[in-house]
Amino acid sequence: MNQYKKLFEPITIRNMTLDNRLVMAPMGTNFGEQNGEMNFLHMNYYERRAKGGDGLLIVENACVKYPEGSNGTTQLRIDADNYIPRLYKLCETIHQYGTKIAIQLNHAGASAMESLIGIQPVSASATPNKAGGAIPHALTVEEIYSIADDYAAAAKRAQTIGFDAIEIHAGYSYLISQFLSPLTFVFVITNSFSFEK
Ligand SMILES: Cc1cc2nc3c(=O)[nH]c(=O)nc-3n(C[C@H](O)[C@H](O)[C@H](O)COP(=O)(O)O)c2cc1C
């Protein structure tokens, strides 16, 4: 045990101090309700991790834009204010144990299934990110800014709710990773293209 002493020491990251360095990675549970809300079974699952003594829990990826950013029917949502009360209850419960809590923000991009979301998925280009996947709509610059605003609104909501931090999902072939991968994003400079805003 002595060789893992550091693991049980507090650590401060900006203005957040964790009791120890045990961090639960975000893991989709499929415990969410069909409408993207948390239920009490779900809260109990996280509470048991906090009771176990984790320094920080990172709640599984939550959708920032519905339906186009959704990755499944029972994914948590944080794209509207009606999700605040139960997430508030979750934060309150976890904080009782001295555990900090973050939530992961996500937009599924081309990983969204057209049959579930009922519209064409979006992505960094019109390239499916999986063999046999739907051809997504290539986002325009204005649409990219609009999704950035959705992330910002979700982050603000997370702060209002009482989360101690957020994590941005940029892996697993979801929207942000579609911009990072040369397989799904080709950067074309045109006269009308500008990242300044
Ligand atoms: C069932 C399951 C759901 C997961 N959901 C997410 C998720 O929502 N967000 C994420 O970034 N990673 C997710 N992951 C990945 C884990 O957070 C973790 O990175 C991965 O299991 C590797 O960690 P390990 O090396 O400790 O096993 C998931 C993993 C599993 C097994």
The ligand as an SDF file (V2000), in Angstrom:
LIG
                    3D

 31 33  0  0  0  0  0  0  0  0999 V2000
  -19.3960    0.3130  -20.9430 C   0  0  0  0  0  0  0  0  0  0  0  0
  -18.4180    1.4150  -21.2160 C   0  0  0  0  0  0  0  0  0  0  0  0
  -18.8970    2.6800  -21.4720 C   0  0  0  0  0  0  0  0  0  0  0  0
  -18.0070    3.7370  -21.7380 C   0  0  0  0  0  0  0  0  0  0  0  0
  -18.4820    5.0100  -21.9460 N   0  0  0  0  0  0  0  0  0  0  0  0
  -17.6120    6.0220  -22.1120 C   0  0  0  0  0  0  0  0  0  0  0  0
  -18.0620    7.3610  -22.1840 C   0  0  0  0  0  0  0  0  0  0  0  0
  -19.2530    7.6760  -22.0190 O   0  0  0  0  0  0  0  0  0  0  0  0
  -17.1190    8.3200  -22.4160 N   0  0  0  0  0  0  0  0  0  0  0  0
  -15.7920    8.0200  -22.5520 C   0  0  0  0  0  0  0  0  0  0  0  0
  -14.9830    8.9360  -22.7750 O   0  0  0  0  0  0  0  0  0  0  0  0
  -15.3410    6.7760  -22.4130 N   0  0  0  0  0  0  0  0  0  0  0  0
  -16.2070    5.7710  -22.1930 C   0  0  0  0  0  0  0  0  0  0  0  0
  -15.7410    4.5120  -22.0070 N   0  0  0  0  0  0  0  0  0  0  0  0
  -14.2970    4.2930  -21.9290 C   0  0  0  0  0  0  0  0  0  0  0  0
  -13.8130    4.3140  -20.4900 C   0  0  0  0  0  0  0  0  0  0  0  0
  -14.0510    5.5720  -19.8870 O   0  0  0  0  0  0  0  0  0  0  0  0
  -12.3000    4.0340  -20.3950 C   0  0  0  0  0  0  0  0  0  0  0  0
  -11.5880    5.0240  -21.0560 O   0  0  0  0  0  0  0  0  0  0  0  0
  -11.9460    2.7350  -21.0080 C   0  0  0  0  0  0  0  0  0  0  0  0
  -12.7420    1.7160  -20.4400 O   0  0  0  0  0  0  0  0  0  0  0  0
  -10.4430    2.4100  -20.7910 C   0  0  0  0  0  0  0  0  0  0  0  0
  -10.1210    2.5170  -19.4440 O   0  0  0  0  0  0  0  0  0  0  0  0
   -9.1990    1.4510  -18.7340 P   0  0  0  0  0  0  0  0  0  0  0  0
   -7.8860    1.5370  -19.4530 O   0  0  0  0  0  0  0  0  0  0  0  0
   -9.1010    1.9090  -17.3000 O   0  0  0  0  0  0  0  0  0  0  0  0
   -9.9310    0.1500  -18.8800 O   0  0  0  0  0  0  0  0  0  0  0  0
  -16.6090    3.4730  -21.7480 C   0  0  0  0  0  0  0  0  0  0  0  0
  -16.1420    2.1790  -21.4620 C   0  0  0  0  0  0  0  0  0  0  0  0
  -17.0230    1.1790  -21.2000 C   0  0  0  0  0  0  0  0  0  0  0  0
  -16.4830   -0.2020  -20.8770 C   0  0  0  0  0  0  0  0  0  0  0  0
  1  2  1  0
  2  3  1  0
  2 30  2  0
  3  4  2  0
  4  5  1  0
  4 28  1  0
  5  6  2  0
  6  7  1  0
  6 13  1  0
  7  8  2  0
  7  9  1  0
  9 10  1  0
 10 11  2  0
 10 12  1  0
 12 13  2  0
 13 14  1  0
 14 15  1  0
 14 28  1  0
 15 16  1  0
 16 17  1  0
 16 18  1  0
 18 19  1  0
 18 20  1  0
 20 21  1  0
 20 22  1  0
 22 23  1  0
 23 24  1  0
 24 25  2  0
 24 26  1  0
 24 27  1  0
 28 29  2  0
 29 30  1  0
 30 31  1  0
M  END
$$$$
